[in-house]
Amino acid sequence: MSTPVYPQRPAWTGQDTWTARPGRPSHLPTPEGDSATSAGPARRAQPGFGLRGPRAGRHLLPADVLGELSLPVGDDGIVIGVDPQNQPAVVSLLRPKPLDVLLVGSVWIAQLLALRAVAVGARVAVETARAPVWTQMAQAAGGGQQCVSVHDVRQIAPQGPSISSPVLVMRDCGAQPPRNQLAPSPWQGVVTLLPFLGPRAPRLLNRADLVGLQRLSPQETEVVARVMRLPRQVAATLPTLSDNAMLWCTRNHQQFVLTEPTDAETGLLGAPRRID
């Protein structure tokens, strides 16, 4: 058998690595002006790394049709049901400025709003004189996380709302609630729940930025229609609303909404109702 012949290895220069040119290790930077003597043609720098991906053609649009471009963007907030056109109805209870909402109805609709506020990432603080009514919902909300806290009347502390941690304060303190002890804050919505309209209703209606109404008596309807300047046809509908229907209104706008709870919400809160 013939002896194999191996190629001759480069000479060891006594430095830390093999060198293609004697006298300078290859791990040292090349002096300026020495690149012209480097072996081989100069390489052009390429942007990025790796292989080039597929190249798609550019989408061009004539300048005279730019005005026809549109981006459909829906309202942001909490879905409270569907409107008469069967489109989702959304109300923004968490805003970069303080918001005062008056809700005339049952604890069922208040708890539904609280659950849906948790679903969009808000913390809910409940100030109530009937803590056992809210305890089960508070424990079930948030999948085990402490998203809903329950406080006695006038025992609620500042909640520290922020853009990354908005707060919905739910006040369930009866027909004549005491004055809210929390200072108005950005990213903090306050919902005051009334089971019916009492003597202080005109003042509360005047102060509210938004009013949500379940079915009312004819006497209550007269008060709301006068303070909120409701059209006659809208006011005539309030005593006939079903348990899952509501009117959301300001002094300039009115919207009927049909609330549709999910199976999970029904399993926790029960069926829609006007009277607790």
C-alpha positions as CSV (number, residue, x, y, z in Angstrom):
1,M,0.0,0.0,0.0
2,S,1.3,3.4,-1.0
3,T,1.9,6.0,1.7
4,P,-0.8,8.8,1.7
5,V,0.3,12.3,0.8
6,Y,-1.2,15.2,2.9
7,P,-1.2,18.8,1.8
8,Q,1.4,21.0,3.4
9,R,0.1,23.0,6.4
10,P,0.8,26.8,6.7
11,A,3.8,27.7,8.7
12,W,3.3,28.4,12.4
13,T,4.3,31.9,13.1
14,G,4.4,31.7,16.9
15,Q,1.3,33.9,17.2
16,D,-2.2,32.9,18.5
17,T,-3.6,31.7,15.2
18,W,-2.8,30.6,11.7
19,T,-2.1,33.6,9.4
20,A,-2.4,33.9,5.7
21,R,0.2,36.6,5.6
22,P,3.3,36.4,7.9
23,G,4.0,39.1,10.3
24,R,0.4,40.0,11.5
25,P,-2.2,37.8,13.2
26,S,-5.5,37.7,11.4
27,H,-7.5,38.6,14.5
28,L,-6.0,42.1,14.5
29,P,-7.7,44.9,12.5
30,T,-6.4,45.7,9.1
31,P,-4.5,49.0,9.0
32,E,-6.0,51.7,6.8
33,G,-4.4,51.7,3.4
34,D,-3.6,48.0,3.6
35,S,-6.9,46.9,2.1
36,A,-5.6,47.6,-1.4
37,T,-3.0,44.8,-0.9
38,S,-5.6,42.3,0.4
39,A,-6.1,39.3,-1.8
40,G,-9.2,39.1,-3.9
41,P,-11.7,41.8,-5.0
42,A,-13.4,44.1,-2.4
43,R,-16.8,43.0,-1.2
44,R,-19.8,45.3,-1.2
45,A,-21.7,45.5,2.1
46,Q,-25.2,44.1,2.0
47,P,-28.0,45.3,4.2
48,G,-29.3,42.8,6.7
49,F,-28.0,39.2,7.2
50,G,-28.7,35.9,5.7
51,L,-30.5,35.1,2.4
52,R,-32.8,37.6,0.7
53,G,-36.5,36.8,1.0
54,P,-39.1,37.1,-1.7
55,R,-39.6,40.5,-3.2
56,A,-43.3,41.6,-3.6
57,G,-44.3,44.3,-5.9
58,R,-45.1,47.7,-4.5
59,H,-48.7,48.8,-4.1
60,L,-49.1,52.2,-5.8
61,L,-52.1,54.5,-5.6
62,P,-52.7,57.6,-7.7
63,A,-52.6,60.8,-5.8
64,D,-56.1,61.8,-7.0
65,V,-57.8,58.9,-5.2
66,L,-56.0,59.2,-1.8
67,G,-59.1,60.9,-0.4
68,E,-61.1,57.8,-0.9
69,L,-59.0,55.8,1.5
70,S,-60.7,55.0,4.8
71,L,-59.9,52.8,7.8
72,P,-63.0,51.4,9.5
73,V,-62.4,51.7,13.3
74,G,-65.2,50.8,15.8
75,D,-65.8,52.4,19.2
76,D,-63.7,51.3,22.1
77,G,-65.0,50.4,25.5
78,I,-67.4,47.9,27.0
79,V,-70.0,46.1,24.9
80,I,-73.4,46.7,26.6
81,G,-75.6,45.0,24.0
82,V,-77.0,45.5,20.6
83,D,-78.8,48.6,19.1
84,P,-82.0,48.5,17.1
85,Q,-79.9,47.8,14.0
86,N,-78.5,44.7,15.6
87,Q,-75.1,46.3,15.8
88,P,-72.9,46.1,18.9
89,A,-73.5,48.9,21.3
90,V,-70.3,50.1,23.1
91,V,-70.0,52.6,26.0
92,S,-66.6,53.9,27.1
93,L,-66.6,53.9,30.9
94,L,-62.8,54.3,31.2
95,R,-61.5,57.5,29.8
96,P,-58.5,59.8,30.2
97,K,-60.8,62.2,32.1
98,P,-63.2,61.7,35.0
99,L,-66.6,60.2,34.1
100,D,-69.8,60.1,36.3
101,V,-72.5,57.6,35.3
102,L,-75.9,57.2,36.8
103,L,-77.5,53.8,36.4
104,V,-81.1,53.3,37.4
105,G,-81.9,49.6,37.5
106,S,-81.1,46.4,39.2
107,V,-77.9,45.1,40.7
108,W,-77.9,42.5,37.8
109,I,-77.1,45.1,35.2
110,A,-74.5,46.7,37.5
111,Q,-72.7,43.4,38.0
112,L,-72.8,42.7,34.3
113,L,-71.0,46.0,33.6
114,A,-68.5,45.2,36.3
115,L,-67.7,41.8,34.8
116,R,-67.3,43.3,31.4
117,A,-65.0,46.0,32.7
118,V,-62.8,43.3,34.2
119,A,-62.8,41.6,30.8
120,V,-61.2,44.7,29.2
121,G,-58.5,44.9,31.9
122,A,-60.0,47.3,34.5
123,R,-60.0,47.0,38.2
124,V,-63.4,47.3,39.9
125,A,-64.0,48.7,43.3
126,V,-67.5,48.3,44.8
127,E,-68.8,50.6,47.5
128,T,-71.9,48.9,48.8
129,A,-74.2,48.5,51.8
130,R,-75.0,44.9,50.7
131,A,-71.6,43.2,50.5
132,P,-73.0,39.6,50.3
133,V,-74.7,40.4,47.1
134,W,-71.4,41.3,45.4
135,T,-69.1,38.8,47.1
136,Q,-69.8,35.8,44.8
137,M,-69.4,38.0,41.7
138,A,-66.1,39.4,43.1
139,Q,-64.7,36.0,43.8
140,A,-65.6,34.7,40.3
141,A,-64.3,37.7,38.3
142,G,-60.8,37.6,37.0
143,G,-60.2,33.9,37.0
144,G,-58.8,33.8,40.6
145,Q,-57.0,37.2,40.4
146,Q,-58.1,40.0,42.7
147,C,-59.8,42.2,40.1
148,V,-62.9,43.2,42.1
149,S,-62.7,44.6,45.7
150,V,-65.8,45.1,47.9
151,H,-65.9,48.0,50.4
152,D,-68.4,49.2,53.0
153,V,-70.1,52.6,52.4
154,R,-67.6,55.5,53.0
155,Q,-64.8,53.0,53.6
156,I,-63.3,53.0,50.1
157,A,-59.8,54.3,49.7
158,P,-58.2,56.0,46.7
159,Q,-57.7,53.5,44.0
160,G,-54.7,55.0,42.1
161,P,-56.1,54.7,38.5
162,S,-53.7,55.1,35.6
163,I,-53.7,54.5,31.9
164,S,-52.3,51.0,32.4
165,S,-54.6,50.2,35.3
166,P,-58.0,52.0,34.9
167,V,-60.6,51.7,37.6
168,L,-64.3,51.4,37.6
169,V,-65.9,52.4,40.9
170,M,-69.4,50.9,41.4
171,R,-71.4,52.7,44.1
172,D,-74.4,50.6,45.3
173,C,-75.5,52.6,48.2
174,G,-79.3,52.7,47.9
175,A,-81.7,55.3,46.5
176,Q,-80.1,58.2,48.5
177,P,-76.3,57.5,48.2
178,P,-73.9,59.6,50.3
179,R,-71.4,61.9,48.6
180,N,-68.6,60.2,46.8
181,Q,-65.4,60.4,48.8
182,L,-63.1,59.7,45.9
183,A,-61.7,62.7,44.1
184,P,-62.4,62.8,40.3
185,S,-59.4,61.2,38.5
186,P,-58.5,60.4,34.9
187,W,-59.0,56.7,34.0
188,Q,-61.5,56.3,36.7
189,G,-65.2,55.9,35.9
190,V,-67.8,56.1,38.7
191,V,-71.1,54.4,38.3
192,T,-73.8,55.2,40.8
193,L,-76.6,52.6,41.0
194,L,-80.1,53.6,42.0
195,P,-82.9,51.0,42.4
196,F,-85.4,53.8,41.7
197,L,-85.5,57.6,41.5
198,G,-85.8,59.2,44.9
199,P,-86.0,62.8,46.0
200,R,-82.4,63.5,45.1
201,A,-82.8,62.2,41.5
202,P,-82.8,65.6,39.7
203,R,-79.5,66.6,41.3
204,L,-77.9,63.2,40.4
205,L,-79.3,63.4,36.9
206,N,-77.9,66.9,36.4
207,R,-74.5,65.9,37.6
208,A,-74.2,62.7,35.5
209,D,-72.2,62.6,32.2
210,L,-74.1,59.5,31.1
211,V,-77.4,57.9,32.3
212,G,-78.5,54.3,31.9
213,L,-82.1,53.5,32.5
214,Q,-84.0,50.2,32.8
215,R,-87.8,50.1,33.0
216,L,-89.2,53.1,34.9
217,S,-92.6,53.9,36.4
218,P,-94.6,56.7,34.7
219,Q,-93.8,59.1,37.6
220,E,-90.0,58.4,37.3
221,T,-90.3,58.8,33.5
222,E,-91.7,62.3,34.0
223,V,-88.7,63.3,36.1
224,V,-86.1,61.8,33.7
225,A,-87.8,63.3,30.6
226,R,-87.8,66.8,32.1
227,V,-84.2,66.8,33.3
228,M,-82.7,64.9,30.4
229,R,-84.9,66.6,27.8
230,L,-86.0,63.3,26.3
231,P,-88.2,63.3,23.1
232,R,-91.8,62.4,23.8
233,Q,-91.7,59.1,21.9
234,V,-88.5,58.0,23.7
235,A,-90.0,58.8,27.1
236,A,-93.2,57.0,26.3
237,T,-91.2,53.8,25.8
238,L,-89.5,53.7,29.2
239,P,-92.4,52.2,31.2
240,T,-92.7,49.4,28.6
241,L,-89.1,48.2,28.4
242,S,-88.4,44.5,28.9
243,D,-86.0,43.3,31.6
244,N,-83.0,43.2,29.3
245,A,-83.7,46.5,27.5
246,M,-82.2,49.8,28.5
247,L,-82.0,53.4,27.4
248,W,-78.6,55.1,27.5
249,C,-78.8,58.8,27.1
250,T,-77.3,62.3,27.5
251,R,-79.0,65.5,27.0
252,N,-78.1,65.4,23.3
253,H,-78.3,61.7,22.4
254,Q,-80.4,58.7,23.2
255,Q,-79.8,55.0,22.4
256,F,-82.0,52.0,23.2
257,V,-79.9,48.9,23.8
258,L,-80.9,45.2,24.2
259,T,-78.5,43.6,26.7
260,E,-77.5,40.0,25.7
261,P,-75.7,38.1,28.5
262,T,-73.4,35.3,27.6
263,D,-73.9,31.7,29.0
264,A,-71.1,32.3,31.6
265,E,-72.7,35.6,32.7
266,T,-76.1,34.0,33.0
267,G,-74.7,31.1,35.0
268,L,-73.1,33.5,37.4
269,L,-75.7,36.3,37.6
270,G,-78.9,34.6,36.5
271,A,-81.4,35.9,33.9
272,P,-81.9,39.6,33.2
273,R,-84.1,41.3,35.7
274,R,-85.3,44.7,36.7
275,I,-86.2,44.1,40.3
276,D,-83.7,42.5,42.7
